[in-house]
């Protein structure tokens, strides 16, 4: 099967070429181009979140940990919700470190417990679900950015699935979802709702 570096390289090259083509056509600008490229590369790694020992799984834990740590430290520095006032710098760092450990551990354990390799993450719904989430996240940046980011996010995940299918000579990664009809239906419903929300987002700038 293609390894982490193979998927990373493939998604990076595909994303760079696609972003350049869209930029040449629409004139995206640096911010939109960068976001679209990141959406594509991260999408190329996303399906392996369901592999217990994968780099994307560990990176997702680190990202969640650092995000939580940054939020807790910012709250501590500003006084936040602490009833006795802002903690001293050492305690603020300790709180941030504790948040990092907690969220890193929770995310990794949750994914390991509730996912199966080549399960829902390796299905045709996921490219569109991931694209919809990105579209909602950047909806305030304009129509061109939303289009570019949605396209690259979907393309990144699809690149991973196609490479897995080609390398293993099996169409398994290109399945609609799983043999569990109820789970598959829920996944596609959520995917449709997320994309409808992306289109109907009241904060979107079109």
Backbone as CSV, one residue per row, in Angstrom:
resi,resn,N_x,N_y,N_z,CA_x,CA_y,CA_z,C_x,C_y,C_z
1,UNK,0.839,-1.202,0.000,0.000,0.000,0.000,0.873,1.252,0.000
2,UNK,0.424,2.354,-0.627,1.192,3.600,-0.578,1.394,4.053,0.864
3,UNK,2.620,4.506,1.180,2.892,4.939,2.550,2.636,6.431,2.716
4,UNK,2.937,6.935,3.913,2.663,8.324,4.260,3.337,9.295,3.295
5,UNK,4.630,9.085,3.037,5.374,10.006,2.177,4.857,9.973,0.741
6,UNK,4.435,8.797,0.288,3.880,8.685,-1.063,2.599,9.505,-1.184
7,UNK,1.695,9.332,-0.226,0.442,10.094,-0.246,0.712,11.592,-0.078
8,UNK,1.650,11.946,0.791,1.983,13.357,1.003,2.516,13.987,-0.283
9,UNK,3.447,13.284,-0.939,4.013,13.810,-2.179,2.981,13.912,-3.287
10,UNK,2.148,12.877,-3.416,1.137,12.880,-4.476,0.122,13.992,-4.276
11,UNK,-0.329,14.165,-3.035,-1.327,15.213,-2.777,-0.711,16.596,-2.919
12,UNK,0.567,16.738,-2.556,1.225,18.042,-2.682,1.395,18.440,-4.148
13,UNK,1.824,17.492,-4.972,2.006,17.789,-6.399,0.667,18.072,-7.069
14,UNK,-0.316,17.210,-6.800,-1.651,17.410,-7.382,-2.247,18.745,-6.954
15,UNK,-2.090,19.078,-5.683,-2.646,20.331,-5.164,-1.946,21.543,-5.766
16,UNK,-0.622,21.469,-5.873,0.137,22.599,-6.425,-0.272,22.878,-7.874
17,UNK,-0.390,21.823,-8.676,-0.761,21.984,-10.082,-2.191,22.526,-10.203
18,UNK,-3.092,21.985,-9.404,-4.496,22.410,-9.479,-4.676,23.847,-9.003
19,UNK,-4.002,24.206,-7.908,-4.087,25.582,-7.401,-3.540,26.553,-8.436
20,UNK,-2.431,26.196,-9.071,-1.849,27.065,-10.101,-2.826,27.266,-11.259
21,UNK,-3.518,26.193,-11.651,-4.476,26.296,-12.753,-5.670,27.179,-12.377
22,UNK,-6.185,26.983,-11.164,-7.331,27.798,-10.724,-6.913,29.255,-10.548
23,UNK,-5.729,29.468,-10.005,-5.239,30.836,-9.810,-5.062,31.554,-11.139
24,UNK,-4.547,30.829,-12.125,-4.350,31.431,-13.449,-5.684,31.801,-14.088
25,UNK,-6.726,31.043,-13.757,-8.051,31.287,-14.342,-8.843,32.346,-13.576
26,UNK,-8.823,32.247,-12.237,-9.681,33.110,-11.419,-8.930,34.221,-10.696
27,UNK,-7.612,34.101,-10.580,-6.857,35.093,-9.818,-7.150,35.006,-8.336
28,UNK,-6.748,33.909,-7.698,-7.107,33.667,-6.304,-6.417,34.602,-5.321
29,UNK,-5.158,34.865,-5.526,-4.395,35.612,-4.529,-3.689,34.654,-3.577
30,UNK,-2.764,35.200,-2.789,-1.915,34.354,-1.946,-2.681,33.613,-0.853
31,UNK,-3.595,34.311,-0.178,-4.314,33.689,0.934,-5.167,32.519,0.464
32,UNK,-5.961,32.740,-0.571,-6.828,31.681,-1.089,-6.004,30.524,-1.642
33,UNK,-4.921,30.837,-2.329,-4.071,29.786,-2.898,-3.452,28.933,-1.799
34,UNK,-2.996,29.588,-0.741,-2.381,28.856,0.368,-3.395,27.963,1.060
35,UNK,-4.576,28.499,1.333,-5.619,27.709,1.990,-6.040,26.528,1.127
36,UNK,-6.184,26.751,-0.169,-6.569,25.669,-1.073,-5.501,24.585,-1.105
37,UNK,-4.247,25.001,-1.142,-3.147,24.022,-1.142,-3.158,23.200,0.145
38,UNK,-3.347,23.856,1.280,-3.392,23.142,2.562,-4.576,22.181,2.616
39,UNK,-5.717,22.611,2.073,-6.891,21.734,2.044,-6.612,20.492,1.217
40,UNK,-5.934,20.664,0.092,-5.616,19.530,-0.763,-4.634,18.565,-0.138
41,UNK,-3.567,19.098,0.442,-2.548,18.234,1.051,-3.113,17.497,2.261
42,UNK,-3.832,18.227,3.115,-4.413,17.569,4.290,-5.450,16.534,3.881
43,UNK,-6.188,16.822,2.804,-7.158,15.853,2.300,-6.486,14.573,1.826
44,UNK,-5.302,14.711,1.269,-4.572,13.540,0.808,-4.120,12.628,1.934
45,UNK,-4.081,13.158,3.145,-3.666,12.366,4.306,-4.847,11.907,5.156
46,UNK,-5.978,12.575,4.993,-7.136,12.347,5.870,-7.584,10.892,6.002
47,UNK,-7.722,10.119,4.904,-8.275,8.770,5.063,-7.503,7.872,6.022
48,UNK,-6.208,8.128,6.197,-5.426,7.259,7.082,-5.579,7.601,8.565
49,UNK,-6.511,8.488,8.882,-6.850,8.695,10.300,-7.392,7.414,10.929
50,UNK,-7.862,6.494,10.091,-8.426,5.254,10.641,-7.399,4.132,10.796
51,UNK,-6.126,4.464,10.572,-5.067,3.473,10.752,-4.375,3.730,12.086
52,UNK,-4.355,2.731,12.961,-3.922,2.927,14.347,-2.512,3.477,14.501
53,UNK,-1.602,3.151,13.594,-0.209,3.568,13.741,0.206,4.609,12.699
54,UNK,-0.761,5.244,12.069,-0.430,6.144,10.965,0.073,7.498,11.443
55,UNK,0.857,8.137,10.585,1.304,9.505,10.869,0.124,10.483,10.947
56,UNK,-0.852,10.431,10.025,-1.990,11.354,10.138,-2.733,11.239,11.462
57,UNK,-2.852,10.027,11.997,-3.523,9.861,13.287,-2.755,10.589,14.377
58,UNK,-1.446,10.396,14.403,-0.634,11.063,15.428,-0.631,12.579,15.232
59,UNK,-0.594,13.013,13.977,-0.614,14.453,13.702,-1.930,15.092,14.122
60,UNK,-3.037,14.360,13.952,-4.332,14.909,14.376,-4.369,15.090,15.883
61,UNK,-3.780,14.142,16.619,-3.698,14.278,18.069,-2.859,15.474,18.477
62,UNK,-1.726,15.655,17.794,-0.858,16.794,18.086,-1.555,18.116,17.773
63,UNK,-2.254,18.158,16.638,-2.960,19.386,16.260,-4.024,19.739,17.287
64,UNK,-4.793,18.727,17.726,-5.825,18.966,18.741,-5.188,19.413,20.052
65,UNK,-4.069,18.775,20.414,-3.384,19.135,21.655,-2.853,20.557,21.635
66,UNK,-2.192,20.926,20.549,-1.646,22.286,20.460,-2.758,23.331,20.399
67,UNK,-3.851,23.006,19.695,-4.980,23.935,19.649,-5.575,24.168,21.025
68,UNK,-5.775,23.076,21.772,-6.317,23.191,23.126,-5.362,23.938,24.044
69,UNK,-4.076,23.652,23.922,-3.071,24.315,24.754,-3.049,25.817,24.491
70,UNK,-3.112,26.189,23.208,-3.122,27.605,22.867,-4.344,28.325,23.417
71,UNK,-5.506,27.646,23.314,-6.737,28.250,23.821,-6.686,28.419,25.337
72,UNK,-6.220,27.394,26.037,-6.152,27.462,27.507,-5.150,28.515,27.950
73,UNK,-4.012,28.585,27.284,-3.002,29.574,27.669,-3.524,30.994,27.427
74,UNK,-4.228,31.168,26.285,-4.795,32.486,26.009,-5.817,32.898,27.051
75,UNK,-6.669,31.956,27.471,-7.639,32.243,28.529,-6.941,32.575,29.842
76,UNK,-5.881,31.813,30.143,-5.160,32.040,31.394,-4.513,33.419,31.407
77,UNK,-3.934,33.810,30.303,-3.261,35.113,30.214,-4.245,36.271,30.314
78,UNK,-5.468,36.054,29.817,-6.452,37.137,29.829,-7.319,37.147,31.091
79,UNK,-7.095,36.196,31.956,-7.921,36.108,33.159,-9.005,35.079,33.005
80,UNK,-9.521,34.963,31.769,-10.471,33.925,31.408,-11.575,33.713,32.423
81,UNK,-11.984,32.453,32.565,-13.091,32.144,33.476,-12.615,31.813,34.895
82,UNK,-11.352,32.121,35.205,-10.811,31.730,36.497,-11.320,32.667,37.592
83,UNK,-11.991,32.151,38.615,-12.637,33.001,39.626,-11.644,33.779,40.501
84,UNK,-10.398,33.312,40.570,-9.420,33.998,41.436,-8.456,34.849,40.635
85,UNK,-8.803,35.136,39.390,-7.945,35.970,38.569,-6.965,35.149,37.759
86,UNK,-6.176,35.803,36.907,-5.255,35.079,36.036,-4.206,34.322,36.845
87,UNK,-3.885,33.071,36.472,-2.817,32.347,37.160,-1.463,32.927,36.805
88,UNK,-0.448,32.649,37.635,0.890,33.131,37.312,1.407,32.391,36.078
89,UNK,2.478,32.902,35.427,2.952,32.306,34.163,3.242,30.812,34.244
90,UNK,3.836,30.362,35.353,4.151,28.940,35.465,2.880,28.095,35.453
91,UNK,1.886,28.517,36.215,0.627,27.766,36.246,-0.099,27.828,34.900
92,UNK,0.029,28.951,34.200,-0.588,29.064,32.876,0.033,28.043,31.921
93,UNK,1.364,27.922,31.987,2.041,26.935,31.140,1.654,25.513,31.535
94,UNK,1.517,25.268,32.831,1.121,23.938,33.298,-0.301,23.591,32.839
95,UNK,-1.205,24.577,32.907,-2.569,24.353,32.423,-2.568,24.043,30.925
96,UNK,-1.775,24.789,30.182,-1.689,24.575,28.738,-1.123,23.189,28.427
97,UNK,-0.089,22.791,29.170,0.516,21.475,28.950,-0.482,20.364,29.278
98,UNK,-1.242,20.548,30.355,-2.263,19.573,30.725,-3.327,19.454,29.649
99,UNK,-3.740,20.594,29.075,-4.732,20.576,28.003,-4.183,19.858,26.768
100,UNK,-2.892,20.098,26.484,-2.269,19.420,25.345,-2.309,17.902,25.527
101,UNK,-1.883,17.429,26.691,-1.865,15.987,26.948,-3.268,15.395,26.880
102,UNK,-4.231,16.098,27.467,-5.600,15.591,27.508,-6.188,15.458,26.109
103,UNK,-6.127,16.537,25.320,-6.772,16.510,24.013,-6.017,15.618,23.027
104,UNK,-4.700,15.604,23.119,-3.921,14.709,22.268,-4.332,13.253,22.522
105,UNK,-4.405,12.890,23.801,-4.768,11.521,24.167,-6.197,11.189,23.770
106,UNK,-7.141,12.118,24.042,-8.550,11.855,23.740,-8.795,11.656,22.252
107,UNK,-8.198,12.509,21.424,-8.426,12.416,19.978,-7.860,11.110,19.431
108,UNK,-6.641,10.780,19.816,-6.015,9.554,19.313,-6.796,8.325,19.766
109,UNK,-7.160,8.290,21.047,-7.906,7.130,21.549,-9.286,7.022,20.917
110,UNK,-9.949,8.160,20.718,-11.278,8.144,20.099,-11.198,7.564,18.692
111,UNK,-10.236,8.037,17.899,-10.117,7.562,16.524,-9.752,6.084,16.481
112,UNK,-8.871,5.665,17.384,-8.484,4.248,17.396,-9.653,3.348,17.783
113,UNK,-10.485,3.855,18.679,-11.593,3.031,19.169,-12.758,2.978,18.194
114,UNK,-13.029,4.093,17.526,-14.268,4.198,16.753,-14.067,4.125,15.239
115,UNK,-12.854,3.848,14.789,-12.643,3.711,13.353,-12.012,2.358,13.034
116,UNK,-12.241,1.911,11.825,-11.656,0.671,11.325,-10.925,1.007,10.038
117,UNK,-9.696,0.507,9.891,-8.923,0.864,8.697,-9.671,0.459,7.430
118,UNK,-9.694,1.400,6.515,-10.433,1.250,5.264,-11.929,1.104,5.508
119,UNK,-12.401,1.799,6.535,-13.827,1.836,6.810,-14.437,3.089,6.211
120,UNK,-15.170,3.855,7.017,-15.864,5.040,6.517,-14.924,6.102,5.954
121,UNK,-13.718,6.209,6.537,-12.786,7.224,6.033,-12.336,6.912,4.605
122,UNK,-12.393,5.652,4.229,-12.041,5.252,2.871,-13.319,5.003,2.071
123,UNK,-14.138,6.017,1.949,-15.363,5.880,1.169,-15.598,7.149,0.366
124,UNK,-16.441,7.056,-0.626,-16.635,8.173,-1.550,-17.381,9.360,-0.945
125,UNK,-17.969,9.183,0.221,-18.636,10.317,0.862,-17.634,11.291,1.463
126,UNK,-16.513,10.765,1.924,-15.579,11.572,2.701,-14.978,12.755,1.923
127,UNK,-14.607,12.598,0.640,-14.104,13.783,-0.075,-15.079,14.959,-0.038
128,UNK,-16.374,14.664,-0.193,-17.374,15.734,-0.224,-17.686,16.265,1.180
129,UNK,-17.640,15.392,2.168,-17.829,15.837,3.547,-16.700,16.755,3.968
130,UNK,-15.469,16.342,3.697,-14.297,17.146,4.058,-14.305,18.483,3.310
131,UNK,-14.676,18.439,2.043,-14.752,19.671,1.254,-15.791,20.625,1.825
132,UNK,-16.934,20.080,2.249,-17.974,20.921,2.833,-17.540,21.594,4.122
133,UNK,-16.806,20.848,4.952,-16.299,21.419,6.204,-15.334,22.567,5.909
134,UNK,-14.438,22.366,4.954,-13.509,23.430,4.578,-14.263,24.639,4.009
135,UNK,-15.282,24.374,3.197,-16.045,25.476,2.596,-16.714,26.330,3.668
136,UNK,-17.252,25.685,4.698,-17.858,26.430,5.807,-16.793,27.259,6.520
137,UNK,-15.622,26.665,6.724,-14.552,27.348,7.464,-14.063,28.608,6.760
138,UNK,-14.085,28.609,5.422,-13.546,29.768,4.690,-14.643,30.591,4.026
139,UNK,-15.896,30.375,4.398,-17.008,31.017,3.705,-16.982,32.537,3.783
140,UNK,-16.294,33.073,4.780,-16.226,34.520,4.892,-15.181,35.162,3.999
141,UNK,-14.467,34.336,3.230,-13.359,34.864,2.422,-13.705,35.035,0.947
142,UNK,-14.947,34.785,0.590,-15.360,35.045,-0.782,-15.584,33.797,-1.611
143,UNK,-16.308,33.980,-2.704,-16.736,32.867,-3.548,-15.560,32.123,-4.180
144,UNK,-14.565,32.861,-4.644,-13.425,32.212,-5.296,-12.668,31.316,-4.317
145,UNK,-12.497,31.820,-3.108,-11.783,31.031,-2.098,-12.560,29.777,-1.752
146,UNK,-13.879,29.917,-1.564,-14.715,28.755,-1.240,-14.633,27.718,-2.348
147,UNK,-14.741,28.163,-3.590,-14.668,27.234,-4.723,-13.328,26.515,-4.765
148,UNK,-12.243,27.265,-4.626,-10.910,26.666,-4.709,-10.662,25.695,-3.560
149,UNK,-11.031,26.099,-2.365,-10.795,25.250,-1.196,-11.661,23.993,-1.250
150,UNK,-12.939,24.142,-1.627,-13.815,22.970,-1.751,-13.237,21.993,-2.770
151,UNK,-12.829,22.507,-3.911,-12.300,21.655,-4.974,-11.043,20.921,-4.544
152,UNK,-10.123,21.639,-3.925,-8.849,21.026,-3.518,-9.037,20.022,-2.390
153,UNK,-9.919,20.331,-1.435,-10.162,19.397,-0.334,-10.727,18.075,-0.867
154,UNK,-11.713,18.167,-1.750,-12.305,16.961,-2.330,-11.286,16.207,-3.179
155,UNK,-10.511,16.942,-3.959,-9.522,16.314,-4.830,-8.423,15.623,-4.017
156,UNK,-8.015,16.245,-2.912,-6.974,15.649,-2.090,-7.383,14.292,-1.544
157,UNK,-8.599,14.219,-0.980,-9.077,12.943,-0.444,-9.251,11.922,-1.569
158,UNK,-9.811,12.369,-2.682,-10.044,11.456,-3.808,-8.720,10.904,-4.341
159,UNK,-7.688,11.731,-4.349,-6.369,11.266,-4.793,-5.890,10.101,-3.937
160,UNK,-6.069,10.231,-2.630,-5.673,9.154,-1.710,-6.439,7.871,-2.021
161,UNK,-7.748,7.983,-2.181,-8.576,6.801,-2.416,-8.218,6.119,-3.742
162,UNK,-7.997,6.918,-4.779,-7.655,6.354,-6.087,-6.294,5.665,-6.037
163,UNK,-5.322,6.283,-5.359,-3.998,5.664,-5.242,-4.068,4.346,-4.481
164,UNK,-4.851,4.317,-3.402,-5.021,3.067,-2.654,-5.637,1.992,-3.536
165,UNK,-6.647,2.371,-4.305,-7.321,1.400,-5.166,-6.383,0.897,-6.258
166,UNK,-5.615,1.818,-6.855,-4.711,1.435,-7.943,-3.561,0.569,-7.439
167,UNK,-3.035,0.942,-6.284,-1.876,0.233,-5.753,-2.234,-1.175,-5.293
168,UNK,-3.432,-1.331,-4.748,-3.845,-2.645,-4.244,-4.622,-3.443,-5.289
169,UNK,-4.851,-2.818,-6.450,-5.659,-3.446,-7.504,-7.019,-3.884,-6.975
170,UNK,-7.565,-3.052,-6.074,-8.858,-3.352,-5.472,-9.702,-2.095,-5.448
171,UNK,-10.990,-2.176,-5.789,-11.867,-1.008,-5.739,-12.362,-0.692,-4.331
172,UNK,-11.879,-1.439,-3.329,-12.390,-1.286,-1.967,-12.375,0.163,-1.472
173,UNK,-11.291,0.942,-1.675,-11.302,2.325,-1.188,-12.314,3.225,-1.891
174,UNK,-12.873,2.753,-3.007,-13.826,3.576,-3.757,-15.271,3.177,-3.499
175,UNK,-15.511,2.488,-2.408,-16.868,2.067,-2.061,-17.700,3.273,-1.630
176,UNK,-19.019,3.135,-1.722,-19.904,4.230,-1.322,-19.775,4.516,0.166
177,UNK,-19.636,3.493,0.980,-19.386,3.662,2.413,-19.040,2.285,2.987
178,UNK,-19.947,1.666,3.702,-19.678,0.342,4.244,-20.865,-0.573,3.957
179,UNK,-20.737,-1.799,4.395,-21.838,-2.752,4.226,-22.990,-2.454,5.184
180,UNK,-22.717,-1.622,6.176,-23.754,-1.207,7.119,-24.595,-0.107,6.458
181,UNK,-25.762,-0.479,5.975,-26.601,0.461,5.222,-26.981,1.671,6.068
182,UNK,-27.280,1.435,7.353,-27.683,2.540,8.224,-26.536,3.537,8.401
183,UNK,-25.330,3.021,8.657,-24.167,3.900,8.837,-23.857,4.649,7.546
184,UNK,-23.963,3.961,6.420,-23.704,4.602,5.134,-24.711,5.715,4.857
185,UNK,-25.964,5.445,5.163,-27.011,6.447,4.951,-26.773,7.682,5.812
186,UNK,-26.416,7.455,7.089,-26.140,8.590,7.983,-24.962,9.409,7.466
187,UNK,-23.918,8.728,6.995,-22.742,9.435,6.494,-23.091,10.323,5.309
188,UNK,-23.873,9.788,4.359,-24.241,10.577,3.192,-25.208,11.709,3.542
189,UNK,-26.084,11.489,4.516,-26.972,12.556,4.959,-26.190,13.697,5.596
190,UNK,-25.246,13.341,6.456,-24.402,14.364,7.081,-23.612,15.111,6.016
191,UNK,-23.095,14.373,5.040,-22.337,15.004,3.953,-23.192,16.005,3.192
192,UNK,-24.426,15.610,2.879,-25.333,16.510,2.164,-25.676,17.738,3.004
193,UNK,-25.937,17.535,4.299,-26.281,18.657,5.173,-25.127,19.638,5.318
194,UNK,-23.912,19.111,5.464,-22.739,19.978,5.601,-22.554,20.833,4.347
195,UNK,-22.723,20.222,3.186,-22.547,20.981,1.949,-23.678,21.978,1.720
196,UNK,-24.894,21.620,2.114,-25.997,22.583,2.043,-25.749,23.760,2.980
197,UNK,-25.217,23.458,4.169,-24.885,24.522,5.114,-23.806,25.431,4.559
198,UNK,-22.848,24.817,3.877,-21.780,25.615,3.261,-22.348,26.590,2.234
199,UNK,-23.355,26.130,1.478,-23.962,26.990,0.459,-24.877,28.037,1.075
200,UNK,-25.543,27.674,2.189,-26.532,28.563,2.796,-25.979,29.341,3.982
201,UNK,-24.683,29.250,4.229,-24.064,29.904,5.393,-24.377,31.402,5.399
202,UNK,-25.056,31.910,6.430,-25.404,33.329,6.452,-24.203,34.254,6.559
203,UNK,-23.063,33.706,6.983,-21.854,34.517,7.116,-21.009,34.505,5.849
204,UNK,-21.472,33.740,4.844,-20.689,33.625,3.610,-20.672,34.959,2.860
205,UNK,-19.562,35.188,2.182,-19.428,36.382,1.358,-19.436,35.928,-0.090
206,UNK,-20.545,36.175,-0.784,-20.649,35.824,-2.204,-20.963,37.081,-2.983
